[in-house]
Amino acid sequence: MSYRQPSFGETPSSSGRSSTEYNGSHLDDIEKSLPIQTIPSLRLKVLQSITRGHRGDHDKSTEPRCVEVNSKAGEPADEATRPKLGIRQRLAHFTWAWYTLTMSTGGLVLLIRSQPHQFPGLHQIGLAVFILNIVLFVLVTSALVARFCLFPGTFLRSVTHPREGFFFPTFFLSIATLITCTQRYCVPEDPEVARATSKSLMWAIQIAFWIYVALTTSVAVGQYSYVFSTHSFGLQTMMPTWILPIFPIMLSGTIASVISETQPVASGVSIAVAGLTCQGLGIAVAFMMYSHMVGRLMQSGLPNREHRTGLFMCVGPPAFTALAFLGMGRSLPESFDHDMDGLTDAATIETMGLIGAGFLWALSFWWFGIALLAVIQSPPRYFHLGWWAAVFPNTGFTLATISLGTAFRNEPILWFATAMSIVLLLTYLFVLGHHIRAVVVQDIMYPGRDEDVEDH
């Protein structure tokens, strides 16, 4: 057996491997315990320090200039000392997670339209926010297309990335809010009036729904199949973003509950049945994910403070399912009874939906309490796009509360939902303000600070 003399830049270790190999093999384990901002520079600094230690010099030109770290606390350097980057360089880090902005804004539009206590001008405010959301959607989509065109190969890397890839479905969630908002603001509520005055638009919405179902089914099956066959995640690293690939198809039920009532009877029933099936698939997969999420929390504790807002994602599936149950039950025609035996008539289905919605609302409330206490216990210090998880899922929770209050004709519940809506609006404005600031000071759209970096 021959002995290889260490080459330049290597030193032998007790295990027979070079120090470069040894340090590189353990960096992944070290990274998992560090805050999000320290990780990109950790690998660069360690590997460069190894090389410099053998060269005996210090070449400042090779210093990592993108992400700087406070050596004492592991926190990001002050933005004043951070190198300014041009828009082209920053677009390289414009990720799919930006669609959390548009889906949250779309949820806010629906919430404004569904308020139980309306006042003059509220409808116009909601319409203005709806138009703003369309503009934001176009801008976000344009920025993503620019990223993929300017940096060839980034599209495939983004959808297969072990972290950013899970945010790919937020594009479809934004589409879902656009479809439902179009129905709410552009189609009359009265089915007869809608069928008489908005035939073309209703036909377009129906086509959009079926295309949406087909595409989100492909995402739900295809993305999970890819993750199962390619990535290997430890359960101690589980995050609520693992639920996102099933979220879009689950919202097919929510869309169906909104659009089916004004569609022609035959088409409306088909949409409701498809929506119910998709909603069932979504909530079933979400329940399986919940079991792993609870196990991860029991074994490893709460996530890093910078990721705790993501726990609000767990509020969404039961809340939107409750909302879909209530909406689809109301949307069925009074004459609905497919086998004419009186057992599956519209009234019976609506009652079953109401009972199921109450059950699921309580589960959303439980997850909301867990997430809220976790964030209060250790609030995040640095903005990242995961903060929007505090808005969109809670929009579904608030909408479900409004629907339950309406179904029970309970005014205290409706006033409670109004208070929830005000708090959610303030949360939206709070996150939006920090989002804008983060763009200005380069806390996001900057190397090592976005979802295109593995940090857990």
matplotlib code that plots the C-alpha trace (Angstrom):
import matplotlib.pyplot as plt

x = [0.0, 1.5, 1.6, 0.7, 2.5, 0.1, -0.1, 0.2, -2.8, -3.5, -2.4, -3.0, -5.6, -5.9, -8.6, -6.3, -8.2, -6.9, -8.0, -9.8, -11.8, -12.4, -13.6, -15.8, -17.5, -18.6, -19.7, -23.2, -23.7, -22.4, -24.6, -27.8, -27.3, -26.7, -29.0, -30.0, -27.7, -24.4, -24.5, -23.3, -20.3, -19.4, -18.4, -16.5, -14.6, -13.7, -12.5, -10.6, -9.0, -7.7, -6.1, -4.7, -3.2, -1.0, -0.2, 0.9, -0.6, -3.9, -5.5, -8.2, -9.4, -10.8, -12.7, -16.4, -18.0, -21.7, -22.5, -20.7, -21.0, -20.5, -18.0, -19.3, -23.0, -23.2, -25.5, -25.4, -23.2, -24.8, -26.3, -24.1, -21.0, -22.6, -21.4, -24.1, -25.1, -26.7, -30.2, -28.9, -26.9, -29.8, -32.3, -30.2, -31.7, -35.3, -37.0, -40.4, -41.1, -42.0, -45.4, -46.2, -46.7, -49.3, -51.2, -51.3, -52.6, -55.2, -56.3, -56.7, -58.9, -61.2, -61.3, -62.4, -65.1, -66.4, -66.7, -69.9, -70.1, -69.8, -69.5, -69.8, -66.6, -65.4, -66.2, -64.2, -61.3, -61.3, -61.5, -58.5, -56.5, -57.5, -56.1, -53.0, -52.6, -52.8, -50.0, -47.9, -48.4, -47.3, -44.2, -43.2, -43.7, -41.7, -38.8, -38.7, -38.7, -35.9, -33.9, -34.4, -33.4, -30.4, -29.1, -29.6, -30.2, -31.6, -35.2, -34.4, -32.2, -34.9, -37.7, -35.4, -33.7, -34.3, -35.5, -36.6, -38.3, -41.0, -42.0, -42.7, -46.4, -47.0, -47.3, -50.4, -51.7, -51.5, -53.4, -56.1, -56.6, -56.8, -59.6, -61.6, -61.2, -62.3, -65.5, -66.2, -65.6, -66.6, -69.5, -72.9, -73.8, -77.3, -77.0, -79.8, -78.3, -74.9, -76.0, -77.8, -75.1, -71.7, -71.9, -68.5, -66.7, -68.2, -67.2, -63.6, -63.6, -64.9, -62.1, -59.5, -60.8, -60.3, -56.9, -56.0, -57.1, -55.1, -51.9, -52.1, -52.7, -49.5, -47.6, -49.0, -47.9, -44.8, -43.1, -43.6, -42.4, -39.3, -38.7, -39.2, -36.7, -34.1, -33.8, -33.2, -34.5, -34.2, -37.4, -35.7, -35.3, -39.0, -40.6, -44.2, -43.1, -43.2, -47.0, -46.9, -46.9, -50.3, -51.7, -52.6, -54.8, -56.4, -57.5, -59.4, -62.1, -62.1, -62.3, -65.1, -67.0, -66.9, -67.6, -70.0, -73.1, -73.4, -72.4, -75.1, -76.6, -74.9, -71.5, -71.8, -72.4, -69.4, -67.2, -68.4, -67.8, -64.3, -63.6, -64.7, -62.4, -59.4, -60.1, -60.2, -56.8, -55.3, -56.5, -55.6, -52.0, -51.9, -52.9, -50.0, -47.6, -49.1, -48.1, -44.4, -44.6, -45.8, -43.1, -40.5, -41.6, -41.7, -38.3, -36.3, -38.4, -39.5, -37.7, -35.1, -36.6, -36.1, -38.4, -41.1, -43.5, -43.7, -45.7, -48.7, -48.8, -50.3, -53.3, -54.2, -55.3, -58.1, -59.2, -59.5, -61.2, -63.7, -64.3, -64.7, -67.2, -69.4, -69.2, -69.9, -72.8, -74.4, -73.7, -75.7, -79.1, -82.0, -83.3, -80.0, -80.6, -78.8, -80.7, -84.0, -84.0, -83.8, -80.6, -78.1, -80.1, -78.6, -79.8, -78.3, -74.9, -75.0, -75.5, -72.7, -70.4, -71.3, -70.4, -67.2, -66.3, -66.7, -64.4, -61.7, -61.9, -60.9, -57.8, -56.9, -57.3, -55.0, -52.3, -52.8, -52.2, -49.1, -47.6, -48.5, -46.9, -43.8, -43.3, -44.0, -41.5, -38.7, -39.6, -37.6, -35.1, -34.4, -37.0, -37.4, -40.3, -41.5, -43.1, -46.0, -47.0, -48.5, -51.0, -52.3, -53.1, -54.7, -56.8, -58.4, -58.9, -60.6, -62.8, -63.8, -64.8, -67.0, -68.6, -69.3, -70.8, -73.0, -74.1, -75.0, -76.5, -74.4, -73.6, -70.9, -69.0, -69.3, -68.0, -65.1, -64.3, -64.4, -61.8, -59.7, -59.9, -58.6, -55.7, -54.9, -54.9, -52.4, -50.3, -50.4, -49.2, -46.5, -45.1, -45.4, -43.5, -40.7, -40.7, -40.2, -37.4, -35.7, -35.5, -34.1, -31.4, -30.5, -31.8, -33.3, -32.5, -28.9, -26.4, -27.0, -30.2, -32.9, -34.7, -32.1, -29.8, -30.0, -30.2, -31.7]
y = [0.0, 3.3, 6.5, 9.7, 12.8, 15.6, 18.0, 21.7, 23.2, 20.0, 18.8, 15.2, 14.6, 11.8, 10.2, 10.1, 12.8, 16.2, 19.1, 20.6, 17.4, 17.1, 20.7, 20.6, 17.4, 18.9, 22.3, 21.1, 20.0, 23.3, 25.3, 23.7, 25.3, 28.8, 31.7, 32.2, 35.1, 33.4, 30.4, 31.6, 33.3, 30.4, 28.1, 30.8, 32.0, 28.5, 27.3, 30.5, 30.5, 27.0, 28.0, 31.2, 29.3, 27.3, 30.1, 32.4, 35.4, 37.3, 38.3, 40.8, 40.5, 37.0, 38.1, 37.3, 40.7, 39.6, 38.5, 39.8, 38.4, 39.8, 37.4, 37.8, 37.2, 35.6, 38.4, 40.3, 43.3, 46.8, 47.7, 50.8, 48.6, 46.2, 46.6, 48.1, 45.8, 46.8, 45.7, 43.0, 41.4, 41.6, 40.1, 36.9, 36.4, 37.3, 34.1, 32.3, 33.3, 36.8, 35.5, 35.4, 39.1, 38.8, 35.9, 37.8, 40.9, 38.8, 37.3, 40.8, 41.7, 38.8, 39.7, 43.3, 42.0, 39.5, 41.9, 41.3, 45.0, 47.1, 50.8, 53.2, 53.0, 49.7, 48.0, 50.6, 50.2, 46.5, 47.0, 49.4, 46.8, 44.1, 46.3, 46.9, 43.1, 42.6, 45.2, 43.5, 40.1, 41.4, 43.1, 40.0, 37.7, 40.1, 40.2, 36.4, 36.2, 38.7, 36.6, 33.5, 35.2, 37.1, 34.0, 30.9, 27.7, 29.4, 28.4, 24.7, 25.3, 27.3, 24.7, 21.9, 23.8, 22.1, 25.3, 27.7, 24.9, 24.6, 28.2, 27.4, 26.6, 30.2, 31.2, 29.0, 30.3, 33.8, 32.6, 31.2, 34.6, 36.3, 33.9, 34.2, 38.0, 38.3, 36.4, 38.5, 41.9, 41.4, 39.0, 39.9, 38.0, 37.1, 33.9, 34.9, 38.3, 36.9, 34.3, 37.0, 39.7, 38.0, 34.9, 35.4, 36.2, 33.2, 31.0, 32.3, 31.7, 28.2, 27.4, 29.0, 26.8, 23.5, 24.6, 25.5, 22.0, 20.3, 22.2, 22.1, 18.3, 18.0, 20.1, 18.1, 14.8, 15.9, 18.0, 15.6, 12.7, 14.7, 15.5, 11.9, 10.6, 13.3, 15.0, 13.5, 15.6, 14.8, 15.2, 17.4, 20.0, 19.9, 23.2, 24.1, 24.9, 21.2, 21.6, 24.2, 21.8, 20.4, 23.9, 25.0, 22.0, 22.3, 25.8, 24.4, 23.7, 27.3, 28.5, 26.1, 27.3, 30.9, 30.4, 27.4, 29.2, 31.6, 29.0, 27.1, 24.4, 21.4, 23.2, 24.4, 20.9, 19.5, 22.3, 21.7, 18.0, 18.6, 21.2, 18.9, 16.1, 18.4, 19.8, 16.3, 15.5, 18.6, 18.3, 14.6, 15.3, 18.2, 15.9, 13.6, 16.5, 17.7, 14.4, 14.9, 18.6, 17.7, 15.0, 17.5, 20.0, 17.4, 16.1, 19.2, 22.0, 25.2, 26.4, 29.1, 32.5, 33.6, 30.8, 30.8, 32.9, 29.9, 28.0, 30.1, 28.1, 25.3, 27.5, 27.5, 24.0, 23.4, 27.1, 27.0, 23.6, 24.9, 27.8, 25.5, 23.2, 26.1, 27.7, 24.5, 23.6, 26.9, 26.8, 23.7, 24.2, 23.6, 20.9, 18.9, 15.2, 13.0, 9.8, 11.4, 9.6, 12.7, 11.6, 13.7, 16.8, 20.3, 21.0, 17.8, 18.5, 22.1, 20.8, 18.3, 21.0, 23.3, 20.6, 19.8, 23.5, 24.0, 21.0, 22.3, 25.9, 24.7, 23.0, 26.2, 28.1, 25.6, 26.1, 29.8, 29.8, 27.7, 29.9, 33.2, 32.1, 30.9, 34.2, 36.2, 34.1, 34.8, 37.3, 37.3, 40.2, 40.2, 40.4, 37.5, 36.6, 34.0, 36.8, 36.7, 33.4, 35.6, 37.0, 34.6, 31.5, 33.8, 35.4, 31.9, 31.6, 35.0, 34.2, 30.9, 32.7, 35.1, 32.3, 30.4, 33.6, 34.0, 30.4, 30.5, 34.0, 35.0, 38.7, 38.3, 35.9, 38.4, 41.2, 39.0, 38.3, 42.1, 42.6, 39.8, 41.5, 44.8, 43.0, 41.2, 44.4, 45.9, 42.8, 43.1, 46.8, 45.9, 43.1, 45.2, 48.1, 45.8, 44.2, 47.6, 48.5, 45.1, 45.8, 49.3, 48.3, 45.1, 42.7, 40.6, 40.3, 40.0, 37.1, 34.7, 36.4, 34.8, 31.4, 30.3, 29.4, 26.3, 27.1, 24.1]
z = [0.0, -1.1, 0.9, -0.9, 0.2, 0.9, -2.0, -1.7, 0.1, 2.2, 5.6, 6.8, 9.5, 11.9, 9.8, 6.7, 4.9, 4.1, 6.3, 3.3, 2.9, 6.6, 7.1, 3.9, 5.0, 8.3, 7.1, 6.3, 10.0, 11.3, 8.9, 10.2, 13.6, 12.4, 11.5, 7.9, 7.3, 8.3, 6.1, 2.6, 4.1, 6.4, 3.7, 1.8, 4.9, 6.1, 2.8, 2.0, 5.5, 4.9, 1.6, 2.9, 5.9, 3.5, 1.2, 4.0, 2.5, 2.6, -0.7, 0.0, -3.5, -2.8, 0.3, 0.1, -0.6, -0.8, 2.7, 5.8, 9.2, 12.7, 14.2, 17.7, 17.3, 13.8, 12.7, 9.3, 9.0, 9.0, 5.6, 5.5, 5.1, 2.6, -1.0, -3.3, -6.1, -9.5, -10.4, -12.8, -10.0, -7.6, -10.1, -9.9, -6.5, -7.3, -6.3, -6.6, -3.0, -4.2, -5.2, -1.5, -1.8, -4.6, -3.0, 0.3, -1.5, -3.3, 0.0, 1.3, -1.7, -1.0, 2.7, 1.9, -0.4, 2.2, 5.2, 7.1, 8.0, 4.9, 4.6, 1.6, -0.5, 0.8, -2.5, -4.4, -2.0, -2.7, -6.4, -6.2, -4.3, -6.8, -9.7, -7.6, -7.2, -10.9, -11.4, -8.7, -10.3, -13.7, -12.1, -10.2, -13.2, -15.4, -12.8, -12.7, -16.5, -16.6, -14.1, -16.1, -19.4, -18.0, -16.2, -18.3, -16.4, -13.3, -14.1, -13.8, -10.7, -9.1, -9.4, -8.3, -5.5, -2.1, -0.6, -3.4, -5.2, -2.5, -3.2, -6.9, -6.1, -4.8, -8.4, -8.7, -5.4, -6.8, -9.9, -7.6, -5.9, -9.3, -10.4, -7.2, -7.1, -10.7, -9.8, -6.8, -8.4, -12.0, -11.9, -10.3, -7.1, -8.3, -10.4, -12.8, -13.4, -13.8, -16.4, -18.3, -18.3, -17.9, -20.0, -21.7, -18.5, -16.7, -19.5, -19.3, -15.5, -16.0, -18.6, -16.2, -13.4, -15.4, -16.6, -13.1, -11.8, -14.5, -13.8, -10.1, -10.2, -12.2, -9.6, -6.7, -8.3, -10.1, -7.5, -4.7, -6.9, -7.7, -4.1, -3.0, -5.7, -5.5, -2.1, 1.3, 4.2, 7.8, 9.7, 12.3, 9.5, 8.4, 7.7, 6.8, 3.3, 2.6, 2.4, -0.4, -3.4, -2.3, -1.5, -5.1, -5.9, -2.5, -3.3, -6.3, -3.8, -2.6, -6.2, -6.9, -3.8, -5.2, -8.9, -9.0, -7.7, -10.7, -13.4, -15.3, -13.1, -14.9, -15.1, -11.5, -10.1, -12.0, -10.7, -7.2, -7.4, -8.8, -6.2, -3.4, -4.7, -5.0, -1.5, -0.1, -1.6, -0.3, 3.3, 3.4, 2.3, 4.7, 7.6, 6.7, 6.8, 10.1, 11.7, 10.6, 11.7, 15.2, 15.4, 14.4, 17.0, 19.7, 18.9, 17.8, 19.3, 17.5, 14.4, 14.4, 15.2, 11.6, 10.3, 13.0, 10.9, 8.6, 11.2, 10.2, 7.0, 9.0, 9.7, 6.0, 4.9, 7.5, 7.2, 3.4, 3.6, 6.0, 3.7, 0.7, 2.6, 3.5, 0.0, -2.0, 0.3, -0.4, -4.1, -4.9, -6.4, -4.1, -6.5, -6.2, -5.5, -7.9, -7.1, -6.0, -2.6, -0.4, 1.3, -0.6, -1.2, -1.1, 2.5, 3.9, 2.2, 3.4, 7.0, 6.7, 5.4, 8.3, 10.8, 9.1, 8.8, 12.5, 13.2, 10.9, 12.1, 15.5, 14.1, 12.4, 15.6, 17.4, 14.8, 14.9, 18.7, 18.4, 15.7, 17.4, 20.7, 18.9, 17.2, 20.3, 22.3, 19.8, 17.0, 13.8, 13.5, 9.8, 7.0, 4.6, 2.3, 4.7, 6.8, 4.3, 5.9, 8.7, 6.2, 3.5, 5.7, 8.3, 5.5, 5.0, 8.8, 8.9, 5.8, 7.4, 10.6, 8.5, 6.7, 10.0, 11.5, 8.5, 8.5, 12.2, 11.8, 14.9, 15.2, 17.9, 15.6, 12.8, 14.9, 16.1, 12.4, 11.7, 14.5, 13.0, 9.7, 11.1, 12.8, 9.6, 7.6, 10.1, 9.8, 6.0, 6.2, 8.7, 6.6, 3.4, 5.0, 6.1, 2.6, 0.9, 3.4, 2.9, -0.8, -0.3, 2.2, 0.4, 3.0, 0.2, -3.5, -2.4, -2.4, 0.5, 1.7, -0.3, -0.7, -3.3, -0.4, 1.6, 5.3, 7.0]

ax = plt.figure().add_subplot(projection="3d")
ax.plot(x, y, z, "-o")
ax.set_aspect("equal")
plt.show()
